[in-house]
Amino acid sequence: MRTLVLWDIDHTLLSIGQLSGEIYAEVFQRVTGQALDELADMTGRTDRAITSETLRNHGIDPTDDLITRFADALGQAFSDCQDEIAGRGKELPGARAALQALDGRTDVVQSLLTGNMEPIARCKLAAFQLDGLVDFSVGAYGLDGTERPPLVRLAKERAAARYGQQFDQDNTVLIGDTPYDVTAGHESGARVVAVATGSSDEKALRDAGAELVLADLTDTEAVVQAVLAVNRA
């Protein structure tokens, strides 16, 4: 039986600082013709939710057509900035080693559960040459829905269809850095390994109910054992 590992990206595997906000501002101006006054809170949220709220905050109706146009422009802008992402951003300590260790196992499938829409997720991981270590086809992304819990269920369905087995709480683990990740996992049948590499400290992540909290990803063996523990549960 395989274990499905769903990685968050921002502040879990890598960080690109203020660049995301700068790109959003540029795209908002280009698509709407207005200057961006206030970007919606991005922490633990999907691109669909961020974009919709930001548009509403500026008196603009987030129609499906506008969301699609905004998303297309946003994806292109991130692609155009890939070198800048690599230059200004950083992969977080231990992320590459953890991904590589799990990628080398036949009993693990690793993909993404991220608020980033798929083209942005691909762009960010490619900027640090991490894109070959996950199966993008079974992940769930920021245009797949507004809230995170349904994305976990969607990723499990995609993985089941591709790999011919069911993924449930006993063999699915979500790795992320916020209480939103913990909630998403628990509401959708996944266990959660939380890492205190973002704005939430270890206590906040424990209080949210994460099965295991790590300071970071630098102990590769601890990460691997946390994932395998799900399969043994």
N, C-alpha and C positions, 0 to 999 in steps of 0.2 A: 504493500500500500504506500502510495506517495503522500507526502506532506506538501500542502500548498502554502507557500510563504508570500505574503502580500506586503510589499515595502511601501511606506510613505517616502517621498523624495525630499522635500524642503525641510531642512534642519534635522533630518534623519540620516540621509545619505550625503547631502551636500548643502551648501548655502551660497546664494549669489547676492547677498546683502540687499542694497536698495535698488538694484537694477530692475527687478520686476516692477516696482512702482513707477520707475522712470519710463519703462516701456509701455505700461498701461496708460500713463499720461499722454505719451506721444500718440498712441493709437486712438485714444478718446478724442483728442483734438482733430485727428485726421478723419475719423468716421463721423463725428457729430458736428464738427465745425465750432465746438465750444471748448474753452479751456477747462481742464479738470480742476475743480475746486476741492473735491473731497473724494478720495478713494475709499470704498467700503473696506471694513476690516477683512484682512486676508487670512488670518490665523485659522488653520484647520478647515477652511472652506473651499468649495469648488469654484472653478472659474465661472461656471454658469451663475452661481449665486452671487459672486463678487461683481460680475458684470451687470447683472440685473439690478442689484441694489444700487450700484454706482449710477446707472442710468436714471433710476427713479429719483435718486437724491438730486439730480440735476433737472428734474421735471420732464424726463423723456420716458416714453412708454417702451419697455423692453420687449418688443414684438419678436416673434420667432425669426422673421427676416432680418431684423436688426441684430439680434444675437448671433445669427449665422455670419453676417457681414463683419461684425466686430471680431468674432472668433477667427475668421479667415485672416483678417488683418493682424490680429494678435499673433497667430501662429507664424505668419511671414516675418513679423518684426522680430520675434525671438530667433528665428532662423538667421536673419540678417545680422543678429548680434552674437552669434555663436562664439566667435573669437573673443568678444568682450566678456561673455559669460565665463569662458575659461580663464581670462586674464584677471577679472575682478572677483570671481567666485573661488570656491575651494571645495574639494571633497572632504568630508569630515573624517577624523581619525578612525581608522579601523574599517571604514565602509568598504573599501575595495577588497580587503582581505576576507571580510565576512561574505561578500557576494561571491568571491572566487571559491571559497571553501564550500559553499552550498551549491554552487554551479557544478562542482565536481562530483556531486552525489547523484546516483540514479534514483534514489528514493525521495528526492525533493524537486518540486517545481517552484520556481520563484518568478514572481511577476510584481505588478505595481497596484497599489490602491492609493490614488493620489487625487488631490483637487485640481492638479494641472490637466488641461485637455491633452489628448494623446500627442499631437505634434510638439507641444511644449515639453512634455515629459521626455520624448525622444531626443529633442534638441538639448535639454539639460544633461541627460546622461551621456549623449554623444560628445558633448564638450569636454568631458573628462574620461572618454573612452570606457565608459561603464555600460554602454548600451548592449553589448554582446552578452551580458551576463544575466539578462532577464528575458522571459517570454512575454513580449508585449501583447500577443494575441489573446491572452486570457486575463489581462488586467482590466481595471475599470478606472475611468478618467473623469475629468471635470466637466465635460459636456454630456456625460451619460446621465446626470441627474443633479438636483440641487443639494440634496443631503447625502451624507456619507454612508449611513447604514444600508440603503438599497444598493449602493455600489459594491459593497462586500458580497451581497447575495448575487449580484450580476457576475462578479468575478468568479464566484464558485460555480455558477451555471456554465460560464464559458470554459472553465477548466474541466468540468465534468464532461462536456461535449467533446473537448479535444483529447482528453486522456482516458476516457472510458471508465471512470470511477466517480463515485460521489465524494464530495468534500463537505465535511460538517465540522462541528466544534472539536471533534476528536482528532482531526487531521488538517486543520486550517489555523494558521497563525498570522496575525497582523503585527507588523513592527512599525511603530510610529513614536512621535515625540510630544503629543498633546492629549489632554483628556478627551478631545473629540475623537481621536483614534481609538481610545479605550471604549468609549460609548458605541462607536460604529461597530467595533468587533463584537462586543457583548450583545448588541441588539440584533446581530445578524449571524450568530453562530460561529464565532471565531475566538480563539484565545489571543491574548495581547501581550507582547513583549514591548515595554515602553522604554525609551532611552531619553535621558535628561540632557539632551543636546540642543534643545530649543529654549523657549521662554518658560517652560514649566519645569519646576525642580522635582527631585525624586519624591518628596512628600506629596506633592500635588498629584503625581502620577499614581502613587500607591493609594491615595485617598479616592482616586477615580476608579480603582478596582483592578488595575493591571495585574495579571498573574505574576509577572516578573518585571522588575525595574532595574535597568542597568544605567550606570553613570554615562557610558558611551559604548562604542562598538569595538574598543581596542582589544578586548579579550575575545579573540576569535573563537576559541574553544567554548567559552560561555555562551556565545551567540548560537553556535551549532548545537550545543546540548539543549539550549532552550527550545530550539526548533524541534529537535528529535523527541523531546519530552512530550510534545503535543501528540506525536504519533504513538507514543507508548501509553498515553493516558487512557 
